[in-house]
Amino acid sequence: MAPQLALLAAAALMIAPLAADAQQKGDSFTYRCTGKDGKKYYGSTIPTPCLGQPIDQLNMRGMLVKRIDPEGDEKARLEKEAEEKRLREEGAAKKEALRRNRALLATYTSEKDIDAARRRALAENQKAVKEAEQRIEALKKRRAGYDKELEFYKDSSKPPAKLQEDIRATEVDIEATQGLLASKRKETEAINAKYNEDKRRYVELTRGGK
């Protein structure tokens, strides 16, 4: 029922200015529609069966003055709002692209600058990879040391709680560092992709893409 009431309200808002004008001119209107049941309905006000249906506004001589289509008008309104939103988003995207281009030109003075920045980023990434590999190796050695300690408790019912905690903590550290290592290795592709894109845009902006 709510959508129908909304359509009726919309139709009433469209009719109101015409009705007011008609009162000033001394005219009166009749509203006509075909209901969902296929029957014709008439009234000096919008008949209830006309809710959400196209409505004809007739003058005193029975001539069509205006045709009101609440669903069509609502569809047109929604389409207009969607188009306005699209235009706003396009405008925002253009502004963002302009900002990024300005930032790119302010960051680099030549293609060699981009290549140098790429080498620095790759070197930092490789350093992080080696540090992670070294930490994993150290943690595995520590874990091996704990395994040797466990051998002393083979005949015991249970190893010391502290040793078990150290083993669990070391295993957690190994897993976390392995995850970091995998992430850093993947960053190589991301770094190259970033600087490839920067270089492409820089060439496009400074040499017209030639």
N, C-alpha and C positions, 0 to 999 in steps of 0.2 A: 504494500500500500504506500509506503514512503516514497518510492520512485514516482508513482502516479501523482501523488500530492505535489511533488517537486515540479513535475511537468505542468500541472495545473497552475501552480504559482508562477511558473515561467510564462505560461500563456497569458495569465492575468496581467502580468507586468507589461507584456507586449501590447495588450489590448487597451490598457488604461489610458495612454496618451491619445489613442484614437477616440476612445469613448468621451474623454474630456473635450476633445475638439468637436465631436459631434454634438455634445450638449450646448456648446457655445453657438453652433450653427442651427440648433433646433432639430437636428437629425436624431434618428434612433437606429439601432442595429438589431439584427437577428443573427443568431449563431447556429450554424448547421454543421452536422458531421455524420459520418457513418460509424456506428458503434462496432465493437468487436463481434456483436451478434449479427452484423450485416444490415441492421435497420437504420433508417434515417432518423435523426433527432434534431429538433429545433428548440430555440429558447431565446428570450431576451437577455439571459445570462448563459454562461456555458453549461450545457446539460451534463449531469454527472456521467452518463455513459460515454461522454466525449473525452474523458480523462486520458491524456496521453495520445489522443488521436488527432490527425489533421483536422483543422476547424476552418470553415468558410465564414467570413464576416460579410453579411449582406446588408444593403441599405434598405430604405423603406420601399423601394421599387423592386426589391428582390434581386438586385444586381450585385455581383461579387465585388467587394471593396478590397478585401485582403484575405489571403490564405495563410493561416497560422499552422506551422508544423513543429510542435514542441520537440519531438525527437530529432527532426532534421536540424533545428536551430541548436539543440544541445550538441549534436554531432559536429556541427560547424564550429561551435564554440570550443569544443575539445580539440578539434583539428587546428584551430588558430592558436590555442595555448601550446600545443605540441610543436607547432612551427616556430613560435616565439621562443620556446625553450631551446629548440635546435639552433636557432640563430644566436642565442645567448651563449650556448656552449661552444659554437664555432668561433664566436668573438673571443671568448676566454682562451680557447686553444691557440688562436692566432697571437694573442697577447703573450701567452706563455712561450710560444715558439720564438717570438721576437726577443723576449727577455733572455731565453737560453742562448740565442745567437749572439746577443750582445755580450753575455757572460763568456761565451767561447772566444770571441775576438779579444776580449779584455784579458783572458788567461794566456792565450798563445800569440806569439808574434810571427811564427813560421811553422811549417810542417815539421821542421827539425825539433822544435820545442815539444811537439806532440810525441815524437819518437823518443825523446829524452824522458818525458814524463812516463811513458809506457815502460821504459827500461827500469826506472826507479820503482815503479809500482810492482813490476815483476820481481825485482831484486828483493824488495821488502816481503813479498809473498813467499819467495823461495826461502828467505831467512826464517820465516814463521814455520814453513814446512819442515826445515831441518831441526828447528828447536823442538817441534812436536815429535819428530822421529827420535831425537835424542832422549826426550823425556819418556817416551814409551819404552825405549831400550833400558833406561835406568829403572823404571817401574817394574819391568819384567825381571830384571836382576834382583830387585828387592823381593819380588814375589817368589823367585827361586830360593832366596835365602830363607823365607818363611817356610817353604816346603821342606827344607832341610831340618828346620826346627821341629816341624811336625813329626819327623821320623823318630824323634826322641820320645814321642808320646804314643807310638803305635800300640804299646801294651797297656797304655793308660786308658781309662774309661772316657776321658774327655780332655782336650788340650786346654791351656789357660784361656780365659775369656779375652784377655788383652791380645793374645796372638790371633785369635779368631777375628777380633775387631780390626786388627791391622791388615789381615788378609782381605777382609771385605772392603776396607777403605782403599787398598791398593787396586783391587779389581775394579772398583768404581772409577778410580783415577785413570786406569788404563782404558776403560771403555769411553770415558769422557774425552780423553786425549786422542783416541783413535777417531772419534767423531770430529774433533777439531781438525785433525790431519786431513780427513776426507774432505771437509769443507774448504780448507786452504788449497788443496789440490784442484778442486773444482773452480776456485776463484781465478785460476790462470785463464780459463776460457772466458770468464766474465770480464777480466781486465782487458784481454785482447779485443773482445767485442766492443767494449766501451771506447777504447782508443781508436779502433777502426771506424766507429761511428763518428767520433770527434773529428777525425782526419777527413772523413767523407764530407761532413758538414763544413769544415774549414775550407776545403778546396772549393766546394759549391759557393760559399760566401765570398771568397777572395778571388776565385778565377772563373766564376760562372759555371762551375762543374766541369770545366775542360781539363 
